[in-house]
Amino acid sequence: MELSIVIPTYNRANKLKQSLEYLQKQSTRGFEVIIVDDGSTDETKLIIEKIKKSSWLDLKYFYQKNQKQGVARNLGISKASGNLILFLGDDILALPHLVENHLAVHRAFPDTNIAVLGHTTWAPFLSINEYMRFLEWAGWQFNYNKIDRLKAFTRFKEYKDFSFKGKFLPQKIQYWFFYTSNLSLKKELLSRENFDENFKAYGWEDIELGKRLTQKENLHLYYNPQATAYHSHIQTEDQLEDKMQTLATSLKFAPQLKPKWWKVLIIKISLNAFVLKIIKLTCNKKWYLWAKAKKIFYANL
């Protein structure tokens, strides 16, 4: 088998059902889908059993006690039959050519140290609010806006002949875009470096792995905007504080990713309550949210 899709999930039965419905519409077949249930107490298992009876998808289900996303992904990797692992989130909806476009890049660049990042954006059927637009703009969700501005890394002789509209990302910063919501790489690579299981809060465990793979395995990350998926997850401004606190807490397990101490100090001093109020009164809403997110995040480092 060439490719295994690994999807960790926790108490999102309806989201997962929608994600699997989209996978059934793929333009190519011959892949397996590994669901790792991280201790769900909802109808996740029942939904998987129903889909297995009526779908052509090669579904494999594994249950573990709640141990968070790093352990779940590592279990999925260990159970995978494919030479390639494609990570998707349980709220990620793969458009019909996503798998095909991941495979195309790997077939063009078969070296072990090649990874492929697809493009993910908010599902158009959602009521996309101002806060969700801010998350994309500021890069707290996915920073594809920055990817579009990056100069391509071109040290591959085959690169000029490659027909896709994507690009290899600069190695020095590519790990910041190692998004396991829509990302594929060789299983052989993950057998040498896998997810750090010390992460128990959301965020950074994929970025941290991306940095290790870059440093130890000379990883090259190719961005293919044609491997497209929708993110089906409404988020609202009242979640901002919890989100920033969680991200700051999780970063404690990846000290190598932490900003310099002087940057933390400058942010803490400059973005005080008075400055935040001025920004709120005088600036566009996105800049207020940007300042508020920074203030909360750095205050919790």
C-alpha positions as CSV (number, residue, x, y, z in Angstrom):
1,M,0.0,0.0,0.0
2,E,1.3,3.4,-1.0
3,L,-0.5,5.7,1.5
4,S,-2.0,5.7,4.9
5,I,-4.2,8.6,6.2
6,V,-3.9,9.0,10.0
7,I,-6.6,10.9,11.8
8,P,-6.5,11.3,15.6
9,T,-9.9,12.2,17.1
10,Y,-11.5,12.9,20.5
11,N,-15.2,13.4,21.1
12,R,-15.9,14.8,17.6
13,A,-18.1,12.1,16.1
14,N,-20.1,14.3,13.8
15,K,-17.0,16.2,12.6
16,L,-15.2,12.9,11.9
17,K,-18.2,11.6,10.0
18,Q,-18.2,14.7,7.8
19,S,-14.4,14.3,7.2
20,L,-14.8,10.6,6.2
21,E,-17.7,11.5,3.9
22,Y,-15.4,13.9,2.0
23,L,-12.6,11.2,1.8
24,Q,-15.1,9.0,0.0
25,K,-15.1,11.5,-2.8
26,Q,-11.4,11.3,-3.6
27,S,-10.3,11.0,-7.2
28,T,-8.0,8.2,-6.4
29,R,-8.3,5.0,-4.3
30,G,-6.0,2.4,-2.9
31,F,-5.2,4.1,0.4
32,E,-6.2,3.2,4.0
33,V,-7.7,5.5,6.7
34,I,-6.5,4.9,10.3
35,I,-8.6,6.5,13.0
36,V,-7.0,6.8,16.4
37,D,-9.7,7.4,19.0
38,D,-8.0,9.2,22.0
39,G,-10.5,8.1,24.6
40,S,-13.8,9.4,23.1
41,T,-17.0,9.0,25.2
42,D,-19.3,10.0,22.3
43,E,-20.6,7.9,19.3
44,T,-17.2,7.9,17.5
45,K,-16.9,4.1,17.4
46,L,-20.5,3.5,16.4
47,I,-20.2,6.0,13.5
48,I,-17.0,4.2,12.3
49,E,-18.8,0.9,12.4
50,K,-21.7,2.3,10.3
51,I,-19.4,3.8,7.7
52,K,-17.4,0.6,7.4
53,K,-20.5,-1.3,6.3
54,S,-21.4,1.1,3.5
55,S,-18.2,2.7,2.3
56,W,-15.4,1.7,0.0
57,L,-12.9,3.3,2.4
58,D,-10.4,0.9,4.0
59,L,-11.1,2.0,7.6
60,K,-9.1,0.9,10.6
61,Y,-10.1,1.9,14.1
62,F,-7.9,2.0,17.2
63,Y,-8.9,3.1,20.6
64,Q,-6.6,4.3,23.4
65,K,-7.2,5.9,26.8
66,N,-6.9,9.7,26.5
67,Q,-3.2,10.5,26.1
68,K,-3.4,13.5,23.7
69,Q,-2.5,14.1,20.1
70,G,1.2,13.1,20.1
71,V,0.6,9.6,21.4
72,A,-2.4,9.2,19.1
73,R,-0.4,10.1,16.0
74,N,2.5,7.8,17.0
75,L,0.0,5.0,17.4
76,G,-1.5,5.7,14.0
77,I,2.0,5.7,12.4
78,S,2.8,2.3,14.0
79,K,-0.4,0.8,12.6
80,A,0.0,2.2,9.1
81,S,0.7,-0.1,6.1
82,G,1.6,2.6,3.7
83,N,5.0,3.9,2.8
84,L,3.6,7.4,3.0
85,I,1.7,8.9,5.9
86,L,-0.9,11.7,5.3
87,F,-2.0,13.5,8.5
88,L,-5.4,15.0,8.5
89,G,-7.4,16.6,11.3
90,D,-10.8,15.2,12.3
91,D,-12.4,18.5,11.3
92,I,-10.5,18.7,7.9
93,L,-12.6,18.1,4.8
94,A,-10.4,16.8,1.9
95,L,-11.4,18.1,-1.5
96,P,-11.6,15.4,-4.2
97,H,-8.0,15.8,-5.5
98,L,-6.2,16.2,-2.2
99,V,-4.8,12.6,-2.0
100,E,-3.9,12.7,-5.7
101,N,-2.0,15.9,-5.3
102,H,0.0,14.7,-2.3
103,L,0.9,11.5,-4.1
104,A,2.0,13.4,-7.3
105,V,4.6,15.4,-5.4
106,H,6.0,12.3,-3.6
107,R,6.2,10.5,-6.9
108,A,8.1,13.4,-8.5
109,F,10.4,13.7,-5.5
110,P,10.7,10.1,-4.1
111,D,13.6,10.9,-1.7
112,T,12.9,10.0,1.9
113,N,13.3,13.5,3.3
114,I,10.5,15.1,1.2
115,A,7.3,16.2,2.9
116,V,4.2,17.8,1.4
117,L,2.0,20.5,2.8
118,G,-1.5,21.0,1.4
119,H,-3.6,24.2,1.6
120,T,-6.3,24.5,4.2
121,T,-8.8,27.2,4.5
122,W,-12.2,27.8,6.3
123,A,-15.1,25.8,4.8
124,P,-17.1,28.2,2.7
125,F,-20.4,26.9,4.1
126,L,-19.4,28.2,7.6
127,S,-20.5,31.6,8.9
128,I,-17.0,32.9,8.9
129,N,-16.8,35.7,11.5
130,E,-14.3,38.5,12.0
131,Y,-12.3,36.5,14.6
132,M,-11.8,33.6,12.2
133,R,-10.6,36.0,9.5
134,F,-8.2,37.4,12.0
135,L,-6.8,34.0,12.9
136,E,-5.9,33.4,9.3
137,W,-4.5,36.9,8.8
138,A,-2.4,36.8,11.9
139,G,-1.2,33.3,11.5
140,W,-2.5,31.9,14.7
141,Q,-4.5,29.2,12.8
142,F,-2.7,28.7,9.5
143,N,-0.2,31.2,8.1
144,Y,-0.7,30.5,4.4
145,N,-0.6,34.3,3.7
146,K,3.1,34.2,4.7
147,I,3.8,31.2,2.5
148,D,2.6,33.1,-0.5
149,R,5.2,35.8,0.1
150,L,8.1,33.4,0.7
151,K,10.8,32.9,-2.0
152,A,11.0,29.3,-3.2
153,F,13.8,27.1,-2.2
154,T,15.2,25.8,-5.6
155,R,18.1,23.4,-5.0
156,F,16.5,20.5,-6.8
157,K,17.5,19.8,-10.5
158,E,14.0,18.5,-11.1
159,Y,12.3,21.6,-9.7
160,K,12.1,23.6,-12.9
161,D,10.4,20.8,-14.7
162,F,7.8,20.2,-12.1
163,S,4.3,21.1,-13.3
164,F,2.6,22.0,-10.0
165,K,2.2,25.6,-8.9
166,G,3.7,25.0,-5.5
167,K,7.2,25.5,-4.1
168,F,9.7,24.2,-1.7
169,L,9.8,26.4,1.4
170,P,13.0,27.9,2.8
171,Q,14.6,25.3,5.1
172,K,15.5,27.8,7.8
173,I,11.8,28.5,8.5
174,Q,9.9,25.7,6.9
175,Y,9.1,24.0,10.3
176,W,6.8,26.8,11.2
177,F,4.5,25.5,8.5
178,F,4.6,21.8,9.5
179,Y,0.8,21.6,9.8
180,T,-0.4,18.1,10.5
181,S,-3.9,19.0,9.5
182,N,-2.9,18.4,5.9
183,L,0.6,17.1,5.6
184,S,2.3,14.0,4.2
185,L,5.7,12.4,4.5
186,K,7.5,9.0,4.3
187,K,6.9,6.5,7.1
188,E,10.6,5.7,7.1
189,L,11.3,9.3,8.2
190,L,8.8,9.0,11.1
191,S,10.3,5.7,12.2
192,R,13.4,7.7,13.2
193,E,11.8,10.8,14.5
194,N,8.2,10.8,15.8
195,F,6.0,13.1,17.9
196,D,7.1,14.1,21.4
197,E,4.6,12.5,23.7
198,N,5.3,15.0,26.5
199,F,2.9,17.5,24.9
200,K,-0.4,17.3,26.7
201,A,-1.9,20.6,25.5
202,Y,-2.9,21.7,22.0
203,G,-0.3,23.2,19.8
204,W,3.4,23.1,18.8
205,E,3.9,19.3,18.8
206,D,3.8,19.3,15.0
207,I,6.1,22.4,14.7
208,E,8.5,20.9,17.1
209,L,8.7,17.6,15.1
210,G,9.1,19.7,11.9
211,K,12.2,21.4,13.4
212,R,13.7,18.1,14.5
213,L,13.2,16.6,11.1
214,T,14.8,19.7,9.4
215,Q,17.8,19.6,11.7
216,K,18.4,15.8,11.9
217,E,17.0,14.5,8.6
218,N,17.5,17.4,6.2
219,L,13.8,17.6,5.6
220,H,12.5,19.6,2.6
221,L,8.9,20.8,2.8
222,Y,7.0,21.3,-0.5
223,Y,3.8,23.4,-0.4
224,N,1.2,22.2,-2.9
225,P,-1.8,24.6,-3.0
226,Q,-3.7,22.1,-5.1
227,A,-3.9,19.6,-2.3
228,T,-6.8,21.6,-0.8
229,A,-8.9,21.0,2.2
230,Y,-11.6,22.9,4.2
231,H,-11.4,23.5,7.9
232,S,-14.9,22.9,9.3
233,H,-14.6,24.4,12.8
234,I,-16.4,27.6,13.9
235,Q,-14.4,29.7,16.3
236,T,-15.5,32.8,18.2
237,E,-13.7,35.7,19.9
238,D,-14.7,34.5,23.4
239,Q,-12.3,31.6,22.9
240,L,-9.3,33.8,22.3
241,E,-8.0,33.9,25.9
242,D,-8.2,30.1,26.3
243,K,-6.5,29.6,23.0
244,M,-3.6,31.8,23.8
245,Q,-3.1,30.4,27.3
246,T,-3.2,26.9,25.9
247,L,-0.6,27.7,23.2
248,A,1.7,29.4,25.8
249,T,1.3,26.4,28.1
250,S,2.1,23.9,25.3
251,L,5.2,25.9,24.3
252,K,6.8,25.0,27.6
253,F,7.4,21.5,26.2
254,A,9.3,23.0,23.2
255,P,11.8,25.5,24.7
256,Q,13.7,25.6,21.5
257,L,10.7,27.3,19.9
258,K,10.3,30.0,22.5
259,P,10.9,33.6,21.6
260,K,14.0,35.3,23.0
261,W,13.7,36.5,26.6
262,W,14.2,40.2,25.5
263,K,11.3,39.9,23.0
264,V,9.0,38.5,25.7
265,L,10.0,41.4,28.0
266,I,9.4,44.0,25.3
267,I,5.9,42.6,24.5
268,K,5.0,42.4,28.2
269,I,6.0,46.0,28.8
270,S,4.7,47.6,25.6
271,L,1.3,45.8,25.4
272,N,-0.1,46.9,28.7
273,A,-3.7,47.5,29.5
274,F,-3.5,51.2,28.7
275,V,-1.9,50.6,25.2
276,L,-4.5,47.8,24.5
277,K,-7.3,50.3,25.2
278,I,-5.8,52.9,22.9
279,I,-5.5,50.3,20.1
280,K,-9.1,49.2,20.6
281,L,-10.3,52.8,20.4
282,T,-8.2,53.9,17.4
283,C,-7.4,50.9,15.2
284,N,-9.1,48.4,13.0
285,K,-10.6,45.4,15.0
286,K,-8.0,43.0,13.6
287,W,-5.1,45.0,15.1
288,Y,-6.9,45.1,18.5
289,L,-7.3,41.3,18.3
290,W,-3.6,41.0,17.3
291,A,-2.5,43.0,20.3
292,K,-4.8,41.2,22.7
293,A,-3.6,37.8,21.5
294,K,0.1,38.8,21.8
295,K,-0.6,40.2,25.3
296,I,-2.2,37.0,26.6
297,F,0.2,34.7,24.9
298,Y,3.4,36.4,26.1
299,A,2.0,37.0,29.6
300,N,1.6,33.2,30.0
301,L,5.1,32.2,28.8
